[in-house]
Amino acid sequence: MEFDYIIVGAGSAGCVLADRLSACGRYQVLLLEAGGSDKRFFVQMPIGYGKTYYQKAVNWMYTAEPSAGTQDRKSYWPRGKVLGGSSSINAMVFVRGNKQDYDDWAAAGNPGWAYDDVLPYFKRMESWQGGENPYRGGHGPLIVSNVADQLHPLCDNFIAAGQEMGLEFNPDMNAGRQEGVGFYQLTTHKGQRMSAARAYLWSARSRSNLQVIKRAQVTRLLLADKQIIGVEFSHRGKVRQAHAKREVVLSAGSINTPQILQHSGIGPEQVLSAAGVSLQHQSPAVGQNLQDHLGMDYLYTSLIPTLNEQLRPWYGKFWQGLVYLLTRQGPLSLSVNQAGGFVKTRADLTYPNIQLYLSPVSYTRAPVGKRPLMNPDPFPAFLLGLSNCRPKSRGQVTIASNDPLQAPTIEPNYLSHDDDVQDLLEGVKLLRKMALMPSLQQVIGKEIRPGPECQTDAQLIADIRGYAWTVFHPTSTCRMGPDPATSVVDHKLKVHGLKGLRIADASIFPQLICGNTNAACTMVGEKAADMILSDGEAIQ
Ligand SMILES: Cc1cc2nc3c(=O)[nH]c(=O)nc-3n(C[C@H](O)[C@H](O)[C@H](O)COP(=O)(O)OP(=O)(O)OC[C@H]3O[C@@H](n4cnc5c(N)ncnc54)[C@H](O)[C@@H]3O)c2cc1C
């Protein structure tokens, strides 16, 4: 099998590449995806992410190693293993990040990645339902929905409480200014999930120059000297190979992209030798610099009905199921993360350090292995939540053996940097302050978690260490930068020191952004496609 381009991984970035590289018809493109079809009810129905969260058929279901900073707790790391990748199982909140995030990427030695450079890609990729304007796109394949009129009334209480404490209402956190409180926009369309697969791949698959092979897990890259010439993959129990005349693009995500590189002998020498893999190309930053957002929830009983009453009883499920099937509306057509915002907890910050969430639902007694979005608490309650924006703790992803089908070791090293503890501490104090504002006081019965006995800084920090959890945004394990000793790809996403290999996914982020990561991964796919196509034309 020989192709011009081989893309590994049909996720948020990989689907974009498959579409854009095959669109001109000049190139033969192969897309290899370890998972299967995304045409599944619980993938397409938005609230189905409560189900796919623990569904082996579409999820890698990783477990990260204990972190000393979070009381040696292990954490569960879902990652999409299906067409669409994690965009097929995520919570659909659409956030671009802060202008400063990208300006800092560029300032770290990555020309072409400042906000003004990436804005055209953010616009090109989307059709924002609110209409095109200097910040928003109106003609892209990814439909971003404005669902403000369908959200739970508690969102209005949350936003009013934010304003009462001095935060501004922000009608579009993806436009000129990110700070403030507002309604979240969703990657849904007419009540169905708008994954990268639906947006980019479904129509592209009809092209004869694009071949998509599902359940094909790439195990290693084929190297000839310092040139990547193809990939080896496992498919239906057989080992197969495919050759690339031009380039291989790794879009397997922050966990699997470094895993594939390390199994190919590309990575830090000591990691490879410990795993019994012979070194082909020394690249010390492969798998390093792992960053992730960490979240906290405070739980309040509600004096008005919440989604708990709508979704818990059988008749509620039946009714909402019917509403969804007949109208594609109601809570099953939405995310449970409905309103939120971005705030600076200190005046000296140049970008927000805390992201806020309002979820009009609660699930206090979730047994391990279940995420009961459809089985919430038997009393009216809601969650005020937050996550940090730019954590300073760093972890790593390393292969555990020379078996490419064995899960890699993920060490998040959460809260190993004191500044991250401080951010979360200031964040939970801000949540509490918000809960005391009149508009939330009107609807709050009492705080159940962590509860009124948790008051001093020491108690709040102990609660953070004992409770904080991933919000599923791992990045930077093959980060972009000018120095091969500390980064893996250059500003054109080419792997330092190798020919014929680029990376395009969350692993290239030089630094985690302020906000959810799906939109930025899609943008990376768009920009990568543009760079690959213009380089391709140069060598016709
Ligand atoms: C539960 C959950 C909730 C989230 N909620 C949100 C949210 O609300 N908003 C938001 O913006 N972001 C959210 N995210 C994060 C966001 O979805 C991801 O950051 C983004 O999708 C990552 O894109 P990617 O292209 O880096 O990788 P992915 O989309 O993960 O794609 C990688 C693809 O590569 C495939 N692959 C991996 N290894 C191989 C291999 N060896 N061979 C072949 N294929 C392989 C995978 O199966 C997968 O399909 C969430 C993530 C999760 C898991």
PDBQT file of the ligand as one rigid body, heavy atoms in Angstrom, charges set to zero:
ROOT
HETATM    1  C1  LIG A 601     -14.566  12.838  28.584  1.00  0.00    +0.000 C 
HETATM    2  C2  LIG A 601     -13.960  14.026  27.874  1.00  0.00    +0.000 A 
HETATM    3  C3  LIG A 601     -14.609  15.263  27.935  1.00  0.00    +0.000 A 
HETATM    4  C4  LIG A 601     -14.061  16.362  27.266  1.00  0.00    +0.000 A 
HETATM    5  N1  LIG A 601     -14.787  17.521  27.217  1.00  0.00    +0.000 NA
HETATM    6  C5  LIG A 601     -14.364  18.530  26.402  1.00  0.00    +0.000 A 
HETATM    7  C6  LIG A 601     -15.192  19.663  26.168  1.00  0.00    +0.000 A 
HETATM    8  O1  LIG A 601     -16.321  19.762  26.666  1.00  0.00    +0.000 OA
HETATM    9  N2  LIG A 601     -14.719  20.635  25.339  1.00  0.00    +0.000 N 
HETATM   10  C7  LIG A 601     -13.481  20.568  24.759  1.00  0.00    +0.000 A 
HETATM   11  O2  LIG A 601     -13.091  21.496  24.049  1.00  0.00    +0.000 OA
HETATM   12  N3  LIG A 601     -12.677  19.502  24.982  1.00  0.00    +0.000 NA
HETATM   13  C8  LIG A 601     -13.103  18.476  25.744  1.00  0.00    +0.000 A 
HETATM   14  N4  LIG A 601     -12.328  17.359  25.898  1.00  0.00    +0.000 N 
HETATM   15  C9  LIG A 601     -10.977  17.356  25.298  1.00  0.00    +0.000 C 
HETATM   16  C10 LIG A 601     -10.946  17.279  23.777  1.00  0.00    +0.000 C 
HETATM   17  O3  LIG A 601     -11.991  16.458  23.298  1.00  0.00    +0.000 OA
HETATM   18  C11 LIG A 601      -9.575  16.763  23.336  1.00  0.00    +0.000 C 
HETATM   19  O4  LIG A 601      -8.573  17.649  23.805  1.00  0.00    +0.000 OA
HETATM   20  C12 LIG A 601      -9.420  16.658  21.835  1.00  0.00    +0.000 C 
HETATM   21  O5  LIG A 601     -10.483  15.926  21.270  1.00  0.00    +0.000 OA
HETATM   22  C13 LIG A 601      -8.085  15.972  21.515  1.00  0.00    +0.000 C 
HETATM   23  O6  LIG A 601      -7.902  15.955  20.129  1.00  0.00    +0.000 OA
HETATM   24  P1  LIG A 601      -6.656  15.206  19.492  1.00  0.00    +0.000 P 
HETATM   25  O7  LIG A 601      -6.760  15.423  18.027  1.00  0.00    +0.000 OA
HETATM   26  O8  LIG A 601      -5.416  15.612  20.196  1.00  0.00    +0.000 OA
HETATM   27  O9  LIG A 601      -6.847  13.657  19.849  1.00  0.00    +0.000 OA
HETATM   28  P2  LIG A 601      -8.121  12.730  19.837  1.00  0.00    +0.000 P 
HETATM   29  O10 LIG A 601      -9.339  13.461  19.424  1.00  0.00    +0.000 OA
HETATM   30  O11 LIG A 601      -8.146  12.021  21.138  1.00  0.00    +0.000 OA
HETATM   31  O12 LIG A 601      -7.819  11.717  18.656  1.00  0.00    +0.000 OA
HETATM   32  C14 LIG A 601      -6.813  10.765  18.649  1.00  0.00    +0.000 C 
HETATM   33  C15 LIG A 601      -7.282   9.615  17.764  1.00  0.00    +0.000 C 
HETATM   34  O13 LIG A 601      -6.167   8.783  17.474  1.00  0.00    +0.000 OA
HETATM   35  C16 LIG A 601      -6.559   7.435  17.609  1.00  0.00    +0.000 C 
HETATM   36  N5  LIG A 601      -5.367   6.641  17.898  1.00  0.00    +0.000 N 
HETATM   37  C17 LIG A 601      -4.651   6.646  19.042  1.00  0.00    +0.000 A 
HETATM   38  N6  LIG A 601      -3.618   5.792  18.941  1.00  0.00    +0.000 NA
HETATM   39  C18 LIG A 601      -3.683   5.250  17.708  1.00  0.00    +0.000 A 
HETATM   40  C19 LIG A 601      -2.892   4.296  17.031  1.00  0.00    +0.000 A 
HETATM   41  N7  LIG A 601      -1.835   3.746  17.609  1.00  0.00    +0.000 N 
HETATM   42  N8  LIG A 601      -3.238   3.943  15.779  1.00  0.00    +0.000 NA
HETATM   43  C20 LIG A 601      -4.334   4.504  15.169  1.00  0.00    +0.000 A 
HETATM   44  N9  LIG A 601      -5.129   5.412  15.791  1.00  0.00    +0.000 NA
HETATM   45  C21 LIG A 601      -4.794   5.780  17.043  1.00  0.00    +0.000 A 
HETATM   46  C22 LIG A 601      -7.551   7.472  18.749  1.00  0.00    +0.000 C 
HETATM   47  O14 LIG A 601      -8.336   6.295  18.796  1.00  0.00    +0.000 OA
HETATM   48  C23 LIG A 601      -8.311   8.734  18.457  1.00  0.00    +0.000 C 
HETATM   49  O15 LIG A 601      -9.402   8.512  17.594  1.00  0.00    +0.000 OA
HETATM   50  C24 LIG A 601     -12.822  16.234  26.563  1.00  0.00    +0.000 A 
HETATM   51  C25 LIG A 601     -12.178  15.006  26.499  1.00  0.00    +0.000 A 
HETATM   52  C26 LIG A 601     -12.740  13.907  27.132  1.00  0.00    +0.000 A 
HETATM   53  C27 LIG A 601     -12.033  12.584  27.022  1.00  0.00    +0.000 C 
ENDROOT
TORSDOF 0
